[in-house]
Amino acid sequence: MVTGAADEPRVNGEAVVDDGELRMLDQRLLVTGLTGRAVLAGRTVRIDDMTGVANGGRVQARAQAELDA
């Protein structure tokens, strides 16, 4: 759900990824088998236990970020 003013939006909800893929051609990076969840709360984005395989090696990520307007 998106609320707030156009110049200061607030996003609340979650995004679930199951067997996703990320390609960054300029970095020659391919991440496959992405599985995990991101929670969005106001200006905070939190990634809970995202896993996958990056260029053949297993990766795991957890992160939290505050978004600027």
Backbone as a ProteinNet text record, in pm:
[ID]
protein_1_A
[PRIMARY]
MVTGAADEPRVNGEAVVDDGELRMLDQRLLVTGLTGRAVLAGRTVRIDDMTGVANGGRVQARAQAELDA
[TERTIARY]
83.8	0	89.5	56.1	130.4	42.2	95.1	23.5	117.3	66.5	149.5	139.3	206.6	206.2	293	271	346.4	496.2	534.1	676.4	733.8	648.3	693.6	610.5	620.1	538.1	584.9	491.1	519.9	463.8	549.5	510.6	507.5	399.2	385.3	340.3	407.3	371.6	493.5	484.8	597.4	605.6	725.6	749.4	816.2	761.4	816	872.2	995.2	1061.2	1081.6	1042.2	1059.6	1117	1242.3	1312.6	1327.9	1364.1	1383.6	1522.4	1543.7	1672.5	1706.4	1834.3	1884.5	2003.6	1999.2	2110.5	2159.6	2291.3	2354.8	2462.5	2426.1	2514.4	2643.9	2636.3	2758.1	2853.9	2805.3	2889.2	2919.5	2863.5	2877.2	2836.4	2720.9	2669.2	2535.8	2522.1	2397.2	2366.3	2251.2	2205.9	2078.8	2078.2	1963	1912.3	1792.4	1734.5	1710.1	1684.7	1661.5	1533.7	1546	1431.5	1443.9	1336.4	1338.2	1222.3	1232.9	1123.2	1179	1113.6	1145.3	1021.6	1041.4	932.8	951.2	845.5	848.8	758.8	814.9	739.4	776.6	690.9	720.1	836.8	949.5	1070.4	1176.3	1138.4	1233.2	1207.6	1315.5	1309.7	1399.9	1343.6	1421.2	1416.7	1532.7	1541.7	1569.7	1478.5	1490.6	1542.9	1664.2	1719.7	1696.9	1751.9	1746.1	1861.2	1832.9	1936.8	1930.4	2040.9	2047.8	2186.7	2211.2	2341.1	2391.3	2507.4	2565.1	2688.8	2682	2793.7	2849.8	2760.5	2801.1	2825	2824.8	2847.7	2725.5	2700.9	2583.3	2599.7	2491.6	2491	2371.2	2389.3	2282.4	2290.2	2176.8	2177.7	2066.2	2099.8	2003.8	2042.6	1944.6	1978.8	1860.2	1890.8	1786.7	1836	1747.1	1784	1671.5	1710.1	1615.5	1617.6	1501.5	1492.1	1476.4	1546.3	1532	1423.3	1368.3	1263.8	1324.9
-115.9	0	123.8	220.8	346.6	456.9	531	643.1	763.5	876.1	995.7	1083.9	1196.6	1293.7	1242.5	1296.8	1253.9	1276.1	1382.7	1410.1	1340.5	1268.9	1196	1068.7	977	855.2	762.5	686.9	584.4	453.2	350.8	220.8	120.4	45.7	-57.5	-186.8	-294.4	-424.9	-514.9	-618.4	-709.3	-761.9	-801.2	-863.4	-997.5	-1102.1	-1237	-1281.4	-1331.8	-1381.3	-1531.2	-1607.1	-1752	-1795.4	-1838.5	-1882.1	-1767.7	-1649.8	-1533	-1529.2	-1428.8	-1413	-1265.4	-1231.9	-1096.9	-1098.4	-1012.1	-1001.7	-857.5	-841.9	-711.1	-724.5	-693.7	-717.1	-637.7	-511.2	-430.3	-478.6	-554.9	-611.1	-759.9	-816.7	-959.5	-1045.5	-1011.5	-1082.6	-1146.1	-1273.6	-1346.3	-1416.1	-1382.1	-1447	-1523.7	-1653.5	-1737.7	-1801.6	-1858.7	-1927.5	-1836.2	-1706.9	-1612.6	-1646.4	-1657.1	-1685	-1600.9	-1534.2	-1454.2	-1357.7	-1262.5	-1169.4	-1032.3	-929.3	-791	-727.9	-658.1	-590.9	-441.2	-373.1	-228.8	-164.8	-70.4	-3.7	144.1	227.2	370.2	395.8	436.4	460.1	353.4	247	140.6	18.9	-35.3	-160.3	-259.2	-374.5	-477.1	-606.4	-662.5	-790	-897.3	-994.4	-1104.7	-1228.7	-1268.2	-1396.6	-1428.1	-1346	-1370.2	-1463.1	-1568.9	-1663.8	-1685.1	-1732.4	-1761.9	-1810.7	-1818.1	-1861.2	-1751.3	-1691.6	-1582.8	-1632.7	-1633.8	-1679.2	-1812.5	-1900.7	-2035.1	-2056.4	-1950	-1963.7	-1923.2	-1992.1	-1964.2	-1829.5	-1749.8	-1621.1	-1613.6	-1536.2	-1511.3	-1364.7	-1297.1	-1155.2	-1122.2	-1033.1	-968.8	-821.6	-733.4	-591.3	-506.6	-384.3	-285.9	-151.2	-76.3	54.9	154.2	279.4	389.3	463	488.4	554.3	705.1	780.3	925.1	962	1080.8	1129.1	1171
0	0	0	-82.5	-89.8	-33.9	65	123.1	125.2	175	186.3	63.5	71.8	-38	-152.8	-271.9	-390.2	-373.5	-303.2	-283.4	-159.9	-85.2	33	51.6	-45.7	-36.3	74.9	127.9	227.8	173.7	172.3	117.8	232.6	241.7	343.9	278.2	312.6	257.9	253.2	172.9	159	17.3	-20.5	-150.3	-124	-181.9	-165.7	-299.9	-297.5	-418.1	-402.2	-503.8	-502.2	-636.1	-636.8	-757.1	-857.9	-806.4	-891.1	-953.2	-1037.7	-1105.9	-1115.6	-1096.2	-1108.1	-1202.5	-1305.5	-1400.6	-1401.7	-1382.5	-1392.5	-1499	-1621.9	-1735.5	-1727.2	-1683.4	-1676.8	-1567.6	-1471.2	-1365.6	-1388.6	-1495.7	-1526	-1407	-1351	-1234.6	-1268.4	-1235.8	-1252.9	-1121.3	-1063.3	-940.4	-974.9	-950.5	-980.9	-852.8	-860.6	-745.9	-627.4	-653.7	-544.7	-469.9	-339.3	-254.3	-128.7	-90.9	30.8	35.8	129.3	153.7	186.4	135	169.2	232.7	343.7	413.6	396.2	353.4	334.6	439	515.9	622.1	623.2	565.7	558.6	466.8	522.9	444.5	469.4	536.3	568.9	480.7	425.6	350.9	423.9	458.7	529.1	447.8	419.2	348.4	451.8	458.5	553.8	483	509.6	467.2	319.8	231.4	87.1	50.7	-22.6	-63.3	-213.8	-269.9	-411.8	-448.7	-579	-631.4	-724.6	-689.7	-767.9	-840.8	-973.6	-1057.3	-1008.4	-964.9	-925.1	-777.3	-696.1	-552.2	-471.8	-363.5	-278.8	-208.3	-204.8	-136.2	-41.7	63.8	159.7	199.5	208.1	242.2	340	430.2	520	520.7	511.5	506.6	549.5	586.4	615.3	564.6	502.5	449.2	473.4	493	502.9	369.4	312.5	183.1	199	115.4	111.7	14.3	32.1	-59.9	-190.4
[MASK]
+++++++++++++++++++++++++++++++++++++++++++++++++++++++++++++++++++++

